[in-house]
Amino acid sequence: MPPHQPDSDPATAGGDKRLHGLISGMTDGTLSDAELSEFSSRLTADPQARAVWYLRTDIEHCLARATAEASAGVTTPRLSADTSSAGGVRPRAASLPRGSLAAFALAGLVAVAFWLGTEGNRERSSLPLARVTDTQFVVVDEATAAPRLGDSLAPGTVRINAGVMQVTLRNGVVITLQGPASLDLIDEHKAFLASGGVVVKVPKGMSGFRLDTASTRVLDLGTEFAVRAGDGLVTDVQVYDGAVIASRSDGNGFPTRLEEGQAARFDPESQGDPQPIRFVSGRFIRNTAVSPAIEDHRFAEADKAVRMYGRPRHESLQVRPAPRTMTIDGRLDEWPAPGFVSSAPGRPRETHGVEGSMMYDAEWLYIAAHIADPAPLRNQYDPDLDPRIAWQGGGLQIRFSADRKMGWPVDANSPEYYRTRRLAPGEADRTKSRNPRLSHLTLWHHAASGKACIALNHGTQYSDPIVNPPVAEGAFVLDTDGRGYTLEWAIPWRLLNAADDPPQSGDVLGTVWQAFWADPSGRLWRDQMIEIRNLLEPVRMLPHERAACWGRAEFQ
């Protein structure tokens, strides 16, 4: 049902003086915490209250414009069409003195609702709910057609695996979606973010757009705001302009007003108010023009599978004993020749090459790589806020098994492996997936702080990583010509849960390497290389899904 057509005569709700008082207080920013909670509950539970809210925001906009025009000596016709705002037709109020807004709303609510329900909705009904207005480096799964500029979108789910996609609703609301993400478009005033991050920009003079996640409801008060739906139903909200009212979906706690320059985290594990978090302007992609175009942002169908899954050249990597003294400075003076040399499929090694090595001793696992990169060390993903998606800004992921009893191939699958194949794991499968000696390492350089960062997960479930533990040592060094970088890390076996039985000479364990390249903004994933693969496993298998596809780590 369109948002401007309530289930019953809006005059009934329009006569609700309490509701109008709450709306006025919301507009003025004078509501108490208890009143904010009451207002949020009314909007959540009562479609008529939502209809009044939408109408009142339209009326306020019209009155403000009419007053400004009257002051300038301009007379406007009563309820003439105003098509200046993108995506829809709005009523234009007569040039009236600025009297009581509530009185005006009560008197004109039925007429405005009727007009919106006929002329306005008749014109809008011929338009799609939304259109794709831009994309950059977008990747979708094989069952989904790649989005194209101008594609129309009906209510339903928009899902991308990587890149950024801009969607403009017919009322002019612009939603910028950054993958991996899943967004349900409900109507022109409501959407549900299942996962990932979005920025919502509401046209000037509009308000009332609502974006929900599984744990949080965010109501726009005429603004530009961002939301990320993360692990464990945690939701982060950040406001770039204007204000929002955000509240927990479970009804616990009071609604929170967030204004420009503020950010908060809603965690269902906590029963209290949301926790303020640091506002980071560059955390979200606010538009698709984040960097100059380097290439077509869509992968050709013929090479999409190769770009996604790789074309591995190596099945094994020799892990050599380390010298007695190691200095973690990114210079690699102590390292022998690289253990493997490779590059992203279809890319020259001079711009997208990787030289990788591993060494070990009784206390440490050492990792080193030189990565050729046309936009090196620009990763913008903050280790305190977004470590799980830091790979999108460029860096290296390594998966490694320190389980000597299991050996190789590594026997464990992630929950995603079972979900995508519609399989139900047995208890033995679940136990294998939680193996604490299977580690997932993301290594990146945070450009804003200059930090060498690491995010570490155990088992095959990749939520809630351990971030920058002080016992791990890392360094990144930019090439003198600015066309690549070197990284070097030392990770203690105790951090990999193997201090009591570290790998020994002669062991064959499991590892896989995945290098990522980003656009010059350090925010958008552009390409990748997957190496050290078990070539007996299907090629079209992402290494985070199934450990059996990892290659051999041969300890010398």
C-alpha positions, 0 to 999 in steps of 0.5 A, spaced: 500 500 500 502 506 498 505 510 504 500 516 503 494 512 503 492 510 510 488 504 511 482 508 514 480 515 513 486 519 515 482 524 518 481 520 524 488 520 526 489 527 523 484 529 529 489 525 534 492 532 538 497 527 542 500 525 535 500 532 532 504 534 539 509 529 538 510 530 531 511 538 532 516 536 538 520 531 534 521 537 528 523 542 534 527 537 537 524 538 544 521 531 546 523 528 552 526 521 552 519 518 554 516 522 548 521 519 543 519 512 545 512 514 545 513 517 538 517 511 535 512 506 538 506 510 534 510 510 528 512 503 528 505 500 530 500 504 527 500 505 519 495 511 520 500 515 524 505 514 519 501 517 514 500 523 518 507 523 519 509 523 512 503 528 510 505 533 516 512 533 513 510 535 506 505 540 509 511 543 513 515 544 507 510 547 503 508 552 509 516 554 509 516 555 502 509 559 502 512 563 507 518 565 504 515 566 497 510 571 501 516 575 504 518 576 497 512 578 494 510 572 490 503 569 490 503 561 488 496 558 486 493 553 491 495 546 490 498 547 484 503 541 481 510 542 483 515 538 480 521 541 482 523 535 487 526 529 484 521 523 483 514 525 484 509 531 485 508 535 491 502 539 493 504 547 493 500 550 499 497 557 498 500 563 500 498 564 507 500 567 513 504 562 518 499 560 523 498 554 527 501 548 523 497 543 527 491 547 526 493 547 518 494 540 518 488 538 522 484 542 517 487 540 510 489 533 512 483 530 508 484 534 502 491 533 502 491 526 503 485 525 497 490 529 492 496 525 494 492 518 493 489 520 486 493 525 482 500 524 486 499 517 486 496 516 479 503 519 476 507 516 481 504 509 479 507 509 472 514 510 475 518 504 477 520 504 485 527 505 483 532 506 478 540 504 478 543 511 477 550 509 478 555 503 479 562 502 480 566 495 480 560 491 482 560 484 482 554 479 483 553 472 484 553 468 478 545 467 478 544 475 478 544 479 472 549 485 473 546 491 474 546 496 468 545 504 468 538 505 468 535 499 470 528 499 473 527 496 480 521 493 483 520 492 491 525 486 493 532 485 494 538 488 491 544 484 493 551 485 491 558 481 493 563 487 492 563 494 489 558 500 490 551 501 487 547 507 487 539 507 487 535 512 486 527 512 489 522 515 485 521 520 490 528 522 490 531 519 495 538 516 493 541 510 497 548 508 495 550 501 497 557 498 498 558 490 497 558 485 500 551 487 502 543 486 501 538 491 501 530 490 501 526 495 497 519 496 501 517 502 498 519 509 497 519 511 504 522 504 507 527 499 506 531 494 510 538 493 510 540 485 511 547 486 511 552 491 509 553 498 509 548 504 505 548 511 505 541 514 505 541 522 502 534 525 502 532 531 498 532 537 501 525 539 504 523 531 505 523 527 511 520 521 514 524 515 510 525 509 514 531 504 514 531 498 518 536 493 520 534 486 524 536 490 531 535 497 529 530 502 526 532 509 523 528 514 522 530 520 517 529 527 519 531 530 513 538 528 512 544 524 509 546 518 514 549 512 513 548 505 516 552 498 517 549 492 519 554 488 521 556 481 525 551 479 531 546 484 529 550 490 531 548 496 527 552 502 526 549 509 525 552 515 522 549 522 521 553 526 515 547 532 515 541 533 519 539 528 524 535 521 525 532 518 530 534 511 532 531 506 536 532 498 538 527 494 534 526 489 540 523 495 544 528 496 549 532 502 551 530 509 549 530 512 542 536 516 540 537 522 536 543 523 532 545 529 529 551 531 524 558 529 526 555 523 531 555 516 530 553 510 535 553 503 535 546 498 537 548 492 540 543 487 541 547 484 546 547 490 551 540 492 554 542 499 555 542 505 550 547 505 544 554 506 545 557 513 542 562 511 537 567 515 533 565 519 527 569 517 521 567 521 515 571 516 510 568 510 513 562 510 508 562 511 500 557 517 500 557 517 492 560 512 486 565 517 484 570 516 489 576 515 484 577 516 477 575 511 473 581 506 471 577 501 467 570 498 466 567 497 473 563 490 470 567 484 469 566 481 462 562 474 463 567 470 460 572 472 465 568 473 471 569 466 474 577 467 473 577 474 476 573 471 482 576 464 483 583 465 481 587 461 476 592 458 481 599 456 478 602 453 485 599 447 489 604 448 495 609 453 498 615 451 502 616 454 509 623 455 511 626 455 517 628 462 520 635 465 521 636 466 529 635 473 528 629 476 525 627 484 525 620 485 523 621 492 519 618 490 512 625 490 509 626 482 508 634 483 508 633 476 512 629 472 507 631 468 501 628 468 495 620 468 494 617 461 496 612 463 490 611 468 484 604 469 481 599 475 479 592 476 478 589 473 472 590 477 466 594 482 469 601 484 468 606 482 474 609 489 474 602 492 476 599 486 480 604 481 482 605 477 488 612 474 491 610 470 497 614 467 503 613 463 509 618 461 515 618 459 522 622 457 528 619 454 535 616 460 537 613 464 531 610 463 524 613 469 519 610 471 513 613 476 508 610 478 501 612 484 496 605 486 492 606 490 486 600 495 486 598 501 482 595 504 488 599 501 494 597 502 502 591 507 501 586 502 505 581 506 509 578 501 513 579 503 520 581 497 524 577 499 530 570 499 526 570 495 520 576 490 520 572 484 517 571 488 511 578 491 511 580 486 505 576 491 500 581 497 501 587 492 499 591 487 503 593 480 504 589 474 507 592 468 509 588 462 511 593 457 515 592 450 519 597 449 525 593 442 526 599 437 525 594 431 527 589 433 521 595 434 516 593 435 509 588 436 506 584 440 511 578 438 513 573 443 515 567 447 511 564 454 513 557 455 515 556 459 508 559 452 504 552 448 507 548 454 506 549 455 499 549 448 498 542 447 502 546 442 506 545 441 514 552 439 517 552 434 522 555 435 529 562 432 527 562 437 521 560 443 526 566 441 531 571 441 525 568 448 523 570 450 530 577 448 530 581 453 533 588 451 530 585 453 523 586 461 522 584 466 518 589 472 517 587 479 514 593 483 513 593 491 511 596 498 512 591 503 515 592 509 511 589 514 516 593 512 522 599 509 518 598 502 522 600 495 520 593 492 522 591 484 523 585 481 524 585 474 526 579 469 526 579 461 528 575 456 525 571 457 519 566 462 522 569 469 520 565 474 525 568 477 531 575 477 529 581 479 534 584 485 532 591 488 532 593 483 538 600 486 541 603 480 541 603 480 533 608 484 529 608 487 523 610 492 518 609 495 511 614 499 506 612 503 500 616 502 494 620 507 492 617 508 485 610 508 489 608 502 485 607 497 490 609 495 497 612 490 502 609 487 508 613 483 513 609 479 519 611 475 525 605 471 529 607 467 535 604 460 535 600 461 541 596 466 537 595 460 533 593 456 538 599 451 537 604 453 542 604 446 545 605 443 539 608 447 533 609 445 526 616 441 525 620 440 519 617 434 515 610 437 516 605 438 511 599 443 513 594 447 509 595 454 507 592 459 501 593 466 500 589 471 497 591 478 495 587 484 494 587 490 490 583 496 491 581 503 487 585 509 488 580 511 494 582 505 498 575 503 499 573 499 493 575 492 491 578 491 484 581 485 483 584 479 487 589 473 486 588 466 490 594 462 490 597 455 493 590 451 492 589 444 492 588 443 485 584 436 486 578 441 489 573 444 484 576 451 481 570 455 483 570 454 490 572 460 495 577 459 500 574 461 506 568 456 504 572 450 504 579 448 507 580 442 503 581 447 497 587 450 501 594 448 498 600 445 502 604 448 507 611 444 506 615 445 513 623 444 511 
